[in-house]
Amino acid sequence: MQSLEPLTVKMQFDALRQARPELRGFVEPSALLDHLYDLSVDRDEKDRALAGLVTVAQGADPARELAVILLWLALWPGLDALYRRLWRHFAAAPDELVSEISERFIAGIHRLDLGRVRRIAATLLMNVERDIRADLRKSWAEAARRDELPEDGTEIDSAAGTMPPTVRPDSVFGLPPGVDADIAAAMIRETLAAMIGDDADLVVAVVIVGEGQREAGGRLGISHDAARKRYQRSMDRLRLIMEGR
């Protein structure tokens, strides 16, 4: 908010208002933010204002940096909630999470196709979370593969020229003992994907991660009703598979 105080910023905001008809009704940045934060304001009206900011942010207008700042502030509550949801995966390096969110959010603004998007705020936030979680799943899968390789100094049977057989637990997912919870979730997701396809993400989010169906559905771009039906259908399918039918 302090970045909005200088006189130069006020002059840029005036220029921004003149450039975008969606923003002409707001005399200062704080008025625009109050409008976007107001829960009683129609969502379509908010999206028109956000579209104006995105259009300027994507262009070469001198006010583009101000438009990005206003988008940051407009979506700050959602970005803060996103940080809190992902923090446990970056507990040892929270600054890394800040950088991940920042880079992906700015990149998301610049590549957003306003001709195909209706809910700008939700789309930007879900895309940031989707991309970060996709990278996390990739890193977990790589870590799981590394765990299957012999550690340095492990003795090899000189006669056979092979590693001693690894003892695996009696698990339908073949998880090694003591595996990290996030790696386990990634491994389970890969197994479930072969059984139920894309709904594996939804099942893992609810059963393994502990998200609610509404929260998981929203993050994955699925309505609550659709998420509930798809989750139940997937669980029924898994039950039949486990029963050997």
Protein Blocks (a to p, Z undefined) as FASTA:
>chain_A
ZZmmpmklmmmmmmmmmmpmklmmpmbfklmmmmmmmmkbcfklmmmmmmmmmmmmmmmb
fklmmmmmmmmmmmmmmmmmmmmmmmmmmmmmmmlmmmmmmmmmmmmmmmpcfklpfblm
lmmmmmmmmmmmmmmmmmmmmmmmmmmpccehiacdfknopacdddddddfklpaehiaf
klmmmmmmmmmmmmnommlmmmmmmmmnopafklmmmmnopafklmmmmmmmmmmmmmmm
mnoZZ
